[in-house]
Amino acid sequence: MAEKPTGKKPPAAADPDPNEPGRLERDDRGNVTWQWSDDQNLNADDTLGAAERLRALIDPGLDVQDEQENPLSPVQSNTKGLKTGYNPYNSGALGKQAWKKKKDLRRLSKWIELKKKMSDTKE
């Protein structure tokens, strides 16, 4: 399915920031690709170039946390989890404070039968 021309010009590519390691561009087929900047260290095909590319892509806002030392330790309670929404990385125990008491279905069926018998005897 071909796109219809809308008469709008595509947005002009912004001048690349010299401090940025690269930018997103579209190739001739329309696929989005990453184009590295012209820095020689980033374009090198050796291990130092690979290390520089990895270092350029690391987000400083992310942290790596170690796993808990004891895998058998109890799960920590997350009191805000049910109010703020599910976060798989900080879910904790999302349990309720008190559970509903289970219903005894046998006693319920006996009560229903007894009620039917009582209604039949009144009529």
C-alpha positions in Angstrom: 0.0 0.0 0.0 1.6 3.2 -1.1 1.3 6.4 0.9 -0.6 9.2 -0.6 1.3 12.5 -1.0 -0.2 15.0 1.4 1.5 18.1 -0.1 3.4 18.7 3.1 7.2 18.8 3.0 9.0 16.3 5.3 10.6 18.0 8.3 14.0 19.3 7.6 16.8 17.3 9.3 18.2 19.3 12.3 21.9 20.0 12.3 23.6 17.2 14.3 24.9 18.3 17.7 28.7 17.7 17.8 28.4 16.3 21.3 25.9 13.6 20.3 27.3 10.2 19.4 24.9 9.9 16.4 21.3 10.3 15.3 18.4 8.4 13.8 18.0 8.6 10.0 15.9 6.8 7.4 17.5 4.8 4.7 16.3 4.6 1.0 13.7 2.0 2.0 12.2 4.1 4.8 13.7 2.0 7.6 15.0 3.9 10.6 18.7 3.4 11.2 21.3 4.8 13.6 24.0 6.9 12.0 27.1 7.4 14.1 28.7 10.8 14.1 32.0 11.4 12.2 34.1 10.8 15.4 37.0 8.5 14.5 36.9 6.8 17.9 33.3 5.8 17.4 33.8 4.5 13.9 36.9 2.4 14.6 36.5 -1.3 14.0 38.7 -2.4 16.9 37.9 -3.2 20.5 38.5 0.4 21.5 35.9 1.6 18.9 33.4 -1.0 20.3 34.0 0.2 23.8 33.5 3.8 22.8 30.2 3.0 21.0 29.0 1.2 24.1 30.0 4.1 26.4 28.3 6.5 24.1 25.0 4.6 24.3 24.9 4.2 28.1 22.2 6.3 29.8 23.6 8.0 32.9 20.1 8.0 34.5 20.1 4.1 34.7 21.4 2.2 37.7 22.3 -1.5 38.0 21.3 -3.0 41.3 22.7 -6.2 42.6 20.4 -9.1 43.4 19.4 -9.8 46.9 22.1 -11.9 48.7 19.6 -14.4 50.1 17.1 -15.7 47.5 15.1 -17.3 50.3 14.5 -13.9 52.1 10.9 -12.9 52.4 9.4 -10.6 49.7 9.2 -7.0 50.8 5.8 -5.4 51.0 4.9 -2.7 48.5 2.1 -0.7 50.0 1.8 1.8 47.2 1.8 -0.9 44.4 -2.0 -1.3 44.3 -2.5 2.5 44.1 0.1 3.6 41.6 -0.1 0.6 39.2 2.0 -2.4 38.5 5.8 -2.0 38.1 7.5 -5.3 37.4 10.9 -4.0 38.7 9.5 -2.8 42.0 6.4 -4.9 42.5 7.1 -6.5 45.9 4.2 -8.2 47.7 0.9 -6.6 46.5 -1.3 -8.6 48.9 -4.3 -7.3 50.7 -4.3 -6.8 54.5 -7.2 -9.2 55.1 -8.6 -11.9 52.8 -12.3 -12.8 52.6 -13.4 -15.8 54.6 -14.0 -18.8 52.3 -17.5 -20.0 51.9 -18.4 -23.6 52.8 -20.3 -24.6 49.7 -21.6 -27.8 51.3 -23.3 -25.9 54.1 -24.7 -23.4 51.5 -26.2 -26.2 49.4 -27.7 -27.8 52.6 -29.2 -24.4 53.5 -30.7 -24.0 50.0 -32.3 -27.5 50.2 -33.7 -26.7 53.6 -35.1 -23.4 52.3 -36.8 -25.3 49.4 -38.3 -27.8 51.7 -39.6 -25.1 54.0 -41.2 -23.2 51.1 -42.8 -26.5 49.8 -44.3 -27.2 53.2 -45.9 -23.7 53.5 -47.8 -24.0 50.2 
